[in-house]
Structure formats: C-alpha cells, structure tokens
C-alpha cells in the first residue's frame, strides 16, 4: 500500500514540476494554495492532539488537495497578470479549501473551494488591470482611479 501512495505522490510532484516549467505564472497559484494549506494545517490541526510531523505531510499529500492545487485551480484562461495576483488568488483558494475542509459538512471541499475562488477571480483580474494601468500611466491617475 505504501508503494502505491508513493507512486501517486511522485506523479503529483512530477505534474507540479511540469506546471512550473510549462506555465510559471500559473504555478504561483499552486504555490499560494499549498503554502496556505500548510499554514492552516499547522495553526488548526485536523484533530486535537495531532502531531505536526505526521499531520502536515499527510495533509499536504492528500489526493484531493494536490489534485486541486495542480489541476483544478490554476486555469490557463485566468488573466491574473499583476505581480502578486496569482499568488493571492491561490492563497484565497487554499484558505477557502481548508476552511471548508475543517468546518464544512462535506468531507471533500475541493469543488466548492474552486467555485468560490473562481467567483472571486474577476475581482483579482480587475485589480490586476487597474494596477497595470496605474503603472503605465494610461487611463487614470497614478493611484489607479479614473478621471
């Protein structure tokens, strides 16, 4: 059974390496998602008395968490081109995922987290567009507000 788990973990890690090499901007979404999930699982363990050295790796290498981080959340059609916007979007997705996982009624919260993060994606895209026009000085003042 451990060999099968290690095989699946190696497959997810190789998929992440492929994502980093193929779409580096989208890999920031995955990175933000995983970092937020790690911080959340350290701050709020899955059950009382959970050991950090066992709960954190188990949490981060669970199948649906990795599947969400590598395949579901980083959509190529997202226009998150502003500096930290992909990272913030991934962090929001990770926060929603972990909140729903800990306090939600369903065991797997990935579909709901992806849907809620995608509902917030236009806000991130709009902020990135305002940031870009403020940086270039087109279409508004230096603070990104329109005249």
C-alpha positions, 0 to 999 in steps of 0.5 A: 500500500505504501508503494502505491501512495508513493507512486501517486505522490511522485506523479503529483510532484512530477505534474507540479514540476511540469506546471512550473516549467510549462506555465510559471505564472500559473504555478504561483497559484499552486504555490499560494494554495499549498503554502496556505494549506500548510499554514492552516494545517499547522495553526488548526490541526485536523484533530486535537492532539495531532502531531505536526510531523505526521499531520502536515505531510499527510495533509499536504499529500492528500489526493484531493488537495494536490489534485486541486492545487495542480489541476483544478485551480490554476486555469490557463484562461485566468488573466491574473497578470499583476505581480502578486495576483496569482499568488493571492488568488491561490492563497484565497483558494487554499484558505477557502479549501481548508476552511471548508475542509475543517468546518464544512459538512462535506468531507471533500471541499475541493469543488466548492473551494474552486467555485468560490475562488473562481467567483472571486477571480474577476475581482483579482483580474480587475485589480490586476488591470487597474494596477497595470494601468496605474503603472503605465500611466494610461487611463487614470491617475497614478493611484489607479482611479479614473478621471 
